[in-house]
């Protein structure tokens, strides 16, 4: 099989009738080799995914770390799929870029993780790069603003997740109880609140899971009180 025939095979992956992702591919120059290659912007990957899986879901979790944000993205064919029933996943970390001070490192990390996860799921494998780490081009996918003068940059400090984000992350935490394998703590909270209390107070296998369960217990008490 020739290289062209193999390329056409790759083009069959996630094919959507009347949609050609190649029409949206853009050229970029490899900074290491100087070679001109093609890549698929993340926004096009996302649109392609929606065409292929209209009821699909892209789940993203962002965690602040030292001098950067770490994002984890998972791609699901259906919004009702359980936490572990994903097509592909990816992780990316980003910190402030002095050449693009207006770009949020949090959003940049999210975009990078989503792009690589979609590529891993087959949305863009036929291109030289789809969802890759482009130090020159990734920020440009987030903003078209070009400041006339470089503003003075404040000292960077990673943001703590809001209470809503902490609750969402706790809800999406996998339940460690074998009886509820494949379900999240949020799922179990509605099915068996006592199980969440057990995880919060007696489970010793993972401190982060226990903390998430405690957060849900506090949340449940607040809801009851209100």
MISEKOL-60704 format. One line per field, with one value per residue (C-alpha): residue number from 1; residue in three letters; x, z, y. Coordinates in steps of 0.001 Angstrom, whole numbers, m for minus. Layout:
BEGIN
pos: c(NUM; ...)
code: c(ALA; ...)
east: c(X; ...)
up: c(Z; ...)
north: c(Y; ...)
***
This chain:
BEGIN
pos: c(1; 2; 3; 4; 5; 6; 7; 8; 9; 10; 11; 12; 13; 14; 15; 16; 17; 18; 19; 20; 21; 22; 23; 24; 25; 26; 27; 28; 29; 30; 31; 32; 33; 34; 35; 36; 37; 38; 39; 40; 41; 42; 43; 44; 45; 46; 47; 48; 49; 50; 51; 52; 53; 54; 55; 56; 57; 58; 59; 60; 61; 62; 63; 64; 65; 66; 67; 68; 69; 70; 71; 72; 73; 74; 75; 76; 77; 78; 79; 80; 81; 82; 83; 84; 85; 86; 87; 88; 89; 90; 91; 92; 93; 94; 95; 96; 97; 98; 99; 100; 101; 102; 103; 104; 105; 106; 107; 108; 109; 110; 111; 112; 113; 114; 115; 116; 117; 118; 119; 120; 121; 122; 123; 124; 125; 126; 127; 128; 129; 130; 131; 132; 133; 134; 135; 136; 137; 138; 139; 140; 141; 142; 143; 144; 145; 146; 147; 148; 149; 150; 151; 152; 153; 154; 155; 156; 157; 158; 159; 160; 161; 162; 163; 164; 165; 166; 167; 168; 169; 170; 171; 172; 173; 174; 175; 176; 177; 178; 179; 180; 181; 182; 183; 184; 185; 186; 187; 188; 189; 190; 191; 192; 193; 194; 195; 196; 197; 198; 199; 200; 201; 202; 203; 204; 205; 206; 207; 208; 209; 210; 211; 212; 213; 214; 215; 216; 217; 218; 219; 220; 221; 222; 223; 224; 225; 226)
code: c(UNK; UNK; UNK; UNK; UNK; UNK; UNK; UNK; UNK; UNK; UNK; UNK; UNK; UNK; UNK; UNK; UNK; UNK; UNK; UNK; UNK; UNK; UNK; UNK; UNK; UNK; UNK; UNK; UNK; UNK; UNK; UNK; UNK; UNK; UNK; UNK; UNK; UNK; UNK; UNK; UNK; UNK; UNK; UNK; UNK; UNK; UNK; UNK; UNK; UNK; UNK; UNK; UNK; UNK; UNK; UNK; UNK; UNK; UNK; UNK; UNK; UNK; UNK; UNK; UNK; UNK; UNK; UNK; UNK; UNK; UNK; UNK; UNK; UNK; UNK; UNK; UNK; UNK; UNK; UNK; UNK; UNK; UNK; UNK; UNK; UNK; UNK; UNK; UNK; UNK; UNK; UNK; UNK; UNK; UNK; UNK; UNK; UNK; UNK; UNK; UNK; UNK; UNK; UNK; UNK; UNK; UNK; UNK; UNK; UNK; UNK; UNK; UNK; UNK; UNK; UNK; UNK; UNK; UNK; UNK; UNK; UNK; UNK; UNK; UNK; UNK; UNK; UNK; UNK; UNK; UNK; UNK; UNK; UNK; UNK; UNK; UNK; UNK; UNK; UNK; UNK; UNK; UNK; UNK; UNK; UNK; UNK; UNK; UNK; UNK; UNK; UNK; UNK; UNK; UNK; UNK; UNK; UNK; UNK; UNK; UNK; UNK; UNK; UNK; UNK; UNK; UNK; UNK; UNK; UNK; UNK; UNK; UNK; UNK; UNK; UNK; UNK; UNK; UNK; UNK; UNK; UNK; UNK; UNK; UNK; UNK; UNK; UNK; UNK; UNK; UNK; UNK; UNK; UNK; UNK; UNK; UNK; UNK; UNK; UNK; UNK; UNK; UNK; UNK; UNK; UNK; UNK; UNK; UNK; UNK; UNK; UNK; UNK; UNK; UNK; UNK; UNK; UNK; UNK; UNK; UNK; UNK; UNK; UNK; UNK; UNK)
east: c(0; 1424; 1830; m1036; m3297; m2379; m3149; m6587; m7185; m6471; m8952; m11662; m11382; m14359; m15544; m18561; m20505; m20054; m17356; m13685; m11416; m8523; m10206; m9581; m5988; m3442; 261; 2943; 6719; 8393; 10728; 13234; 13419; 12099; 9700; 6298; 3579; m165; m2113; m5777; m6932; m8535; m11785; m12142; m11394; m14207; m16637; m15720; m16316; m19772; m20668; m19591; m21050; m23930; m24590; m20922; m19215; m15787; m14976; m12134; m10668; m8122; m5863; m3571; 54; 3272; 3622; 1159; m2211; m2655; m5672; m7034; m9506; m11618; m13717; m16989; m19196; m22316; m22999; m24522; m21364; m19739; m16460; m14312; m16177; m14192; m12796; m9514; m7905; m4951; m3198; m1459; 165; 680; 2152; 2222; 3713; 5660; 5198; 1405; 594; m3110; m3473; m4842; m2593; m5671; m7541; m4383; m3942; m7590; m7280; m4079; m5534; m8741; m6805; m4568; m7490; m9433; m6389; m6003; m9658; m8879; m9903; m6898; m4546; m4052; m2384; 1209; m53; m3458; m3765; 17; 2028; 2574; 4515; 3981; 450; m1519; m2014; m3277; m6173; m7359; m7096; m6566; m5689; m2261; m1244; 509; 2835; 3749; 2068; 3854; 3159; 2010; 3555; 1879; m110; m2081; m5776; m7495; m10539; m13829; m16268; m18387; m15393; m14415; m17960; m18018; m14696; m15945; m19118; m17013; m14652; m14896; m16504; m14055; m16775; m16839; m20637; m20721; m17881; m18119; m20155; m19034; m19460; m22131; m24051; m23807; m24848; m28339; m28419; m26894; m25914; m24663; m22056; m20686; m20489; m18522; m16062; m15658; m15026; m13761; m12230; m8414; m7392; m7110; m7120; m8262; m11327; m12101; m11810; m14126; m16660; m16444; m17137; m20237; m21389; m21108; m22950; m25759; m26113; m26341; m29022; m30992; m30720; m31949)
up: c(0; m1033; 1299; m441; 30; 3705; 4004; 2496; 5094; 7832; 6217; 6723; 10510; 11919; 8408; 8304; 5067; 3266; 5706; 4749; 7633; 5198; 3933; 7340; 7821; 8109; 7388; 9973; 9980; 12227; 14441; 14640; 11022; 9104; 7317; 6324; 7631; 8137; 11356; 12308; 14670; 17880; 17142; 13916; 15787; 18205; 15384; 13668; 16920; 17288; 13746; 14407; 17913; 18287; 21811; 22718; 25630; 26220; 29931; 31151; 34633; 35454; 38496; 39528; 40027; 40710; 38039; 35707; 35220; 34480; 32380; 31764; 28933; 28198; 25091; 25394; 22497; 24589; 27389; 29461; 29387; 32723; 33792; 32556; 29266; 27284; 23765; 24633; 27183; 27391; 29867; 29211; 31392; 30567; 32350; 31447; 28029; 28075; 24299; 24695; 27997; 27162; 26887; 29941; 30819; 32209; 28887; 26986; 29033; 28430; 24687; 24458; 26438; 24391; 21116; 22005; 23406; 20176; 18130; 20237; 19468; 15747; 14906; 12898; 12700; 8974; 9534; 10492; 13784; 15345; 18898; 19266; 21468; 19252; 21201; 18450; 17324; 20251; 21978; 18733; 18765; 21982; 21068; 18070; 20168; 19478; 22105; 20724; 23686; 26084; 29425; 32680; 33835; 37404; 39424; 38449; 41048; 40312; 41013; 43525; 42126; 42967; 45304; 42279; 40539; 43686; 43985; 40317; 40653; 43782; 41959; 39117; 41422; 40855; 43737; 45345; 46568; 44492; 44579; 42729; 40301; 37284; 39120; 40472; 43995; 42613; 41249; 44548; 46539; 45069; 45293; 48702; 50806; 53614; 51256; 50718; 54491; 54761; 52092; 53858; 57329; 57015; 53571; 53777; 50270; 48828; 50791; 47801; 47329; 51048; 50903; 47885; 49784; 52795; 50511; 49196; 52747; 53627; 50443; 51263; 54760; 53331; 50886; 53691; 55882; 53105)
north: c(0; 3361; 6314; 8096; 5072; 4931; 8636; 8051; 5339; 7856; 10222; 7601; 7897; 9817; 10670; 12976; 13285; 16625; 17761; 17934; 18991; 19421; 22585; 24164; 23028; 25836; 25830; 26420; 26233; 23690; 25717; 22845; 21700; 24701; 22361; 23751; 21452; 21543; 21541; 21586; 24365; 23152; 24985; 22977; 19755; 20611; 21400; 18127; 16246; 17843; 16822; 13235; 13002; 15500; 14234; 13970; 15657; 17168; 17262; 19465; 19767; 22462; 22402; 25257; 24222; 26077; 28787; 27064; 25443; 21741; 20763; 17275; 16723; 13677; 13083; 11153; 9964; 10646; 13102; 10282; 8137; 7342; 8973; 6076; 5499; 8058; 7803; 9498; 11786; 14155; 16424; 19744; 22390; 26044; 29039; 32743; 33522; 36813; 37098; 36866; 38621; 38884; 35091; 33320; 30343; 28613; 28833; 27953; 24771; 23865; 24426; 22384; 19464; 19435; 19544; 16611; 14590; 15101; 14147; 11010; 10240; 10402; 13947; 15112; 12137; 12687; 16056; 16680; 18040; 18458; 19641; 19631; 21958; 24989; 27564; 30109; 29394; 28011; 31378; 32853; 30409; 32010; 35674; 37912; 40940; 42407; 44965; 48035; 48124; 45389; 46109; 45669; 42142; 41580; 38799; 35561; 33726; 30579; 31043; 28842; 27023; 28708; 26977; 26058; 24478; 22582; 21235; 20234; 18419; 16650; 15595; 14133; 12226; 8438; 6546; 4055; 1671; m1517; m1617; 1698; 1057; 3343; 5978; 9320; 10620; 12941; 9952; 8085; 11157; 10860; 7057; 6384; 9435; 7183; 5775; 9288; 9751; 6502; 7629; 10972; 9556; 5980; 5487; 5665; 4649; 8157; 11405; 13471; 11272; 11535; 15327; 15404; 13291; 15635; 18576; 16808; 16034; 19725; 20604; 18156; 19636; 23142; 22037; 20391; 23479; 25734)
***
